[in-house]
Amino acid sequence: MSKIILDDAIRARLNDRNGHAELYDASGERIGHFLTHDQYTRLMYAWAKSQFTDEEAERAWSDYLQNGGVSTEEAWRRVKNKMSAREGAA
């Protein structure tokens, strides 16, 4: 992720938007959205929670405790497989 430093004038304009603003370029094309850090965090947590059920989370935690966990490589493989399966179902 890149980091962009805002000048004081733009920062003040963003503060007037209740934490959300659509961003446009000079030609009027929408290029993105601004969210406060808290709004972004809530959105990401909501998305993450929607990716699996409580039962799946409990089963994963139980498996982790019983088997001593998995490597990062194995965890990524499982996540990628699950995401691929969901994308194919859409």
Biotite code that builds the C-alpha atoms (Angstrom):
import biotite.structure as struc

atoms = struc.array([
    struc.Atom([0.000, 0.000, 0.000], chain_id="A", res_id=1, res_name="MET", atom_name="CA", element="C"),
    struc.Atom([1.313, 3.434, -0.826], chain_id="A", res_id=2, res_name="SER", atom_name="CA", element="C"),
    struc.Atom([1.311, 6.368, 1.540], chain_id="A", res_id=3, res_name="LYS", atom_name="CA", element="C"),
    struc.Atom([0.100, 9.830, 0.482], chain_id="A", res_id=4, res_name="ILE", atom_name="CA", element="C"),
    struc.Atom([0.713, 12.869, 2.655], chain_id="A", res_id=5, res_name="ILE", atom_name="CA", element="C"),
    struc.Atom([-2.136, 15.406, 2.510], chain_id="A", res_id=6, res_name="LEU", atom_name="CA", element="C"),
    struc.Atom([-1.615, 19.135, 2.804], chain_id="A", res_id=7, res_name="ASP", atom_name="CA", element="C"),
    struc.Atom([-3.554, 20.999, 5.479], chain_id="A", res_id=8, res_name="ASP", atom_name="CA", element="C"),
    struc.Atom([-6.163, 22.375, 3.036], chain_id="A", res_id=9, res_name="ALA", atom_name="CA", element="C"),
    struc.Atom([-7.141, 18.946, 1.683], chain_id="A", res_id=10, res_name="ILE", atom_name="CA", element="C"),
    struc.Atom([-7.101, 17.435, 5.162], chain_id="A", res_id=11, res_name="ARG", atom_name="CA", element="C"),
    struc.Atom([-9.498, 20.161, 6.354], chain_id="A", res_id=12, res_name="ALA", atom_name="CA", element="C"),
    struc.Atom([-11.837, 19.460, 3.422], chain_id="A", res_id=13, res_name="ARG", atom_name="CA", element="C"),
    struc.Atom([-11.877, 15.751, 4.274], chain_id="A", res_id=14, res_name="LEU", atom_name="CA", element="C"),
    struc.Atom([-12.693, 16.520, 7.915], chain_id="A", res_id=15, res_name="ASN", atom_name="CA", element="C"),
    struc.Atom([-15.873, 18.285, 6.755], chain_id="A", res_id=16, res_name="ASP", atom_name="CA", element="C"),
    struc.Atom([-17.239, 15.103, 5.127], chain_id="A", res_id=17, res_name="ARG", atom_name="CA", element="C"),
    struc.Atom([-18.281, 13.067, 8.192], chain_id="A", res_id=18, res_name="ASN", atom_name="CA", element="C"),
    struc.Atom([-15.479, 10.612, 7.546], chain_id="A", res_id=19, res_name="GLY", atom_name="CA", element="C"),
    struc.Atom([-16.387, 9.620, 3.992], chain_id="A", res_id=20, res_name="HIS", atom_name="CA", element="C"),
    struc.Atom([-15.659, 11.388, 0.730], chain_id="A", res_id=21, res_name="ALA", atom_name="CA", element="C"),
    struc.Atom([-15.585, 10.347, -2.906], chain_id="A", res_id=22, res_name="GLU", atom_name="CA", element="C"),
    struc.Atom([-12.371, 11.440, -4.605], chain_id="A", res_id=23, res_name="LEU", atom_name="CA", element="C"),
    struc.Atom([-12.345, 12.689, -8.222], chain_id="A", res_id=24, res_name="TYR", atom_name="CA", element="C"),
    struc.Atom([-9.635, 13.752, -10.615], chain_id="A", res_id=25, res_name="ASP", atom_name="CA", element="C"),
    struc.Atom([-9.694, 17.065, -12.504], chain_id="A", res_id=26, res_name="ALA", atom_name="CA", element="C"),
    struc.Atom([-11.713, 15.533, -15.375], chain_id="A", res_id=27, res_name="SER", atom_name="CA", element="C"),
    struc.Atom([-14.495, 14.445, -13.009], chain_id="A", res_id=28, res_name="GLY", atom_name="CA", element="C"),
    struc.Atom([-13.629, 10.745, -12.987], chain_id="A", res_id=29, res_name="GLU", atom_name="CA", element="C"),
    struc.Atom([-14.099, 9.081, -9.617], chain_id="A", res_id=30, res_name="ARG", atom_name="CA", element="C"),
    struc.Atom([-10.796, 7.611, -8.499], chain_id="A", res_id=31, res_name="ILE", atom_name="CA", element="C"),
    struc.Atom([-11.659, 6.340, -5.051], chain_id="A", res_id=32, res_name="GLY", atom_name="CA", element="C"),
    struc.Atom([-13.110, 6.880, -1.620], chain_id="A", res_id=33, res_name="HIS", atom_name="CA", element="C"),
    struc.Atom([-11.739, 8.340, 1.579], chain_id="A", res_id=34, res_name="PHE", atom_name="CA", element="C"),
    struc.Atom([-12.716, 6.692, 4.859], chain_id="A", res_id=35, res_name="LEU", atom_name="CA", element="C"),
    struc.Atom([-11.486, 7.475, 8.343], chain_id="A", res_id=36, res_name="THR", atom_name="CA", element="C"),
    struc.Atom([-9.201, 4.886, 9.874], chain_id="A", res_id=37, res_name="HIS", atom_name="CA", element="C"),
    struc.Atom([-12.015, 3.729, 12.206], chain_id="A", res_id=38, res_name="ASP", atom_name="CA", element="C"),
    struc.Atom([-14.489, 3.348, 9.333], chain_id="A", res_id=39, res_name="GLN", atom_name="CA", element="C"),
    struc.Atom([-11.931, 1.429, 7.277], chain_id="A", res_id=40, res_name="TYR", atom_name="CA", element="C"),
    struc.Atom([-11.162, -0.883, 10.210], chain_id="A", res_id=41, res_name="THR", atom_name="CA", element="C"),
    struc.Atom([-14.868, -1.586, 10.837], chain_id="A", res_id=42, res_name="ARG", atom_name="CA", element="C"),
    struc.Atom([-15.406, -2.283, 7.131], chain_id="A", res_id=43, res_name="LEU", atom_name="CA", element="C"),
    struc.Atom([-12.458, -4.695, 6.967], chain_id="A", res_id=44, res_name="MET", atom_name="CA", element="C"),
    struc.Atom([-13.556, -6.543, 10.116], chain_id="A", res_id=45, res_name="TYR", atom_name="CA", element="C"),
    struc.Atom([-17.099, -6.846, 8.754], chain_id="A", res_id=46, res_name="ALA", atom_name="CA", element="C"),
    struc.Atom([-15.736, -8.229, 5.475], chain_id="A", res_id=47, res_name="TRP", atom_name="CA", element="C"),
    struc.Atom([-13.441, -10.670, 7.272], chain_id="A", res_id=48, res_name="ALA", atom_name="CA", element="C"),
    struc.Atom([-16.276, -11.906, 9.497], chain_id="A", res_id=49, res_name="LYS", atom_name="CA", element="C"),
    struc.Atom([-18.424, -12.532, 6.415], chain_id="A", res_id=50, res_name="SER", atom_name="CA", element="C"),
    struc.Atom([-15.820, -14.880, 4.935], chain_id="A", res_id=51, res_name="GLN", atom_name="CA", element="C"),
    struc.Atom([-16.564, -17.757, 7.336], chain_id="A", res_id=52, res_name="PHE", atom_name="CA", element="C"),
    struc.Atom([-19.243, -18.876, 9.763], chain_id="A", res_id=53, res_name="THR", atom_name="CA", element="C"),
    struc.Atom([-18.883, -19.020, 13.529], chain_id="A", res_id=54, res_name="ASP", atom_name="CA", element="C"),
    struc.Atom([-18.925, -22.811, 13.232], chain_id="A", res_id=55, res_name="GLU", atom_name="CA", element="C"),
    struc.Atom([-16.037, -22.735, 10.757], chain_id="A", res_id=56, res_name="GLU", atom_name="CA", element="C"),
    struc.Atom([-14.081, -20.462, 13.090], chain_id="A", res_id=57, res_name="ALA", atom_name="CA", element="C"),
    struc.Atom([-14.715, -22.756, 16.074], chain_id="A", res_id=58, res_name="GLU", atom_name="CA", element="C"),
    struc.Atom([-13.703, -25.812, 14.035], chain_id="A", res_id=59, res_name="ARG", atom_name="CA", element="C"),
    struc.Atom([-10.521, -24.094, 12.876], chain_id="A", res_id=60, res_name="ALA", atom_name="CA", element="C"),
    struc.Atom([-9.643, -23.070, 16.433], chain_id="A", res_id=61, res_name="TRP", atom_name="CA", element="C"),
    struc.Atom([-10.292, -26.599, 17.690], chain_id="A", res_id=62, res_name="SER", atom_name="CA", element="C"),
    struc.Atom([-8.126, -28.075, 14.909], chain_id="A", res_id=63, res_name="ASP", atom_name="CA", element="C"),
    struc.Atom([-5.403, -25.587, 15.728], chain_id="A", res_id=64, res_name="TYR", atom_name="CA", element="C"),
    struc.Atom([-5.412, -26.513, 19.408], chain_id="A", res_id=65, res_name="LEU", atom_name="CA", element="C"),
    struc.Atom([-5.482, -30.262, 18.691], chain_id="A", res_id=66, res_name="GLN", atom_name="CA", element="C"),
    struc.Atom([-2.806, -30.225, 15.993], chain_id="A", res_id=67, res_name="ASN", atom_name="CA", element="C"),
    struc.Atom([-0.453, -27.551, 17.243], chain_id="A", res_id=68, res_name="GLY", atom_name="CA", element="C"),
    struc.Atom([-1.238, -25.145, 14.420], chain_id="A", res_id=69, res_name="GLY", atom_name="CA", element="C"),
    struc.Atom([-0.081, -24.978, 10.834], chain_id="A", res_id=70, res_name="VAL", atom_name="CA", element="C"),
    struc.Atom([2.721, -23.197, 9.013], chain_id="A", res_id=71, res_name="SER", atom_name="CA", element="C"),
    struc.Atom([2.106, -19.809, 7.439], chain_id="A", res_id=72, res_name="THR", atom_name="CA", element="C"),
    struc.Atom([2.554, -21.433, 4.036], chain_id="A", res_id=73, res_name="GLU", atom_name="CA", element="C"),
    struc.Atom([-0.146, -24.005, 4.788], chain_id="A", res_id=74, res_name="GLU", atom_name="CA", element="C"),
    struc.Atom([-2.492, -21.326, 6.171], chain_id="A", res_id=75, res_name="ALA", atom_name="CA", element="C"),
    struc.Atom([-2.110, -19.237, 2.983], chain_id="A", res_id=76, res_name="TRP", atom_name="CA", element="C"),
    struc.Atom([-2.699, -22.312, 0.816], chain_id="A", res_id=77, res_name="ARG", atom_name="CA", element="C"),
    struc.Atom([-5.944, -23.026, 2.668], chain_id="A", res_id=78, res_name="ARG", atom_name="CA", element="C"),
    struc.Atom([-7.121, -19.421, 2.426], chain_id="A", res_id=79, res_name="VAL", atom_name="CA", element="C"),
    struc.Atom([-6.380, -19.287, -1.306], chain_id="A", res_id=80, res_name="LYS", atom_name="CA", element="C"),
    struc.Atom([-8.186, -22.583, -1.895], chain_id="A", res_id=81, res_name="ASN", atom_name="CA", element="C"),
    struc.Atom([-11.209, -21.371, 0.045], chain_id="A", res_id=82, res_name="LYS", atom_name="CA", element="C"),
    struc.Atom([-11.314, -18.045, -1.812], chain_id="A", res_id=83, res_name="MET", atom_name="CA", element="C"),
    struc.Atom([-10.991, -19.828, -5.177], chain_id="A", res_id=84, res_name="SER", atom_name="CA", element="C"),
    struc.Atom([-13.868, -22.122, -4.260], chain_id="A", res_id=85, res_name="ALA", atom_name="CA", element="C"),
    struc.Atom([-16.078, -19.161, -3.307], chain_id="A", res_id=86, res_name="ARG", atom_name="CA", element="C"),
    struc.Atom([-15.243, -17.249, -6.486], chain_id="A", res_id=87, res_name="GLU", atom_name="CA", element="C"),
    struc.Atom([-16.114, -20.314, -8.573], chain_id="A", res_id=88, res_name="GLY", atom_name="CA", element="C"),
    struc.Atom([-19.472, -20.610, -6.817], chain_id="A", res_id=89, res_name="ALA", atom_name="CA", element="C"),
    struc.Atom([-20.526, -17.062, -7.722], chain_id="A", res_id=90, res_name="ALA", atom_name="CA", element="C"),
])
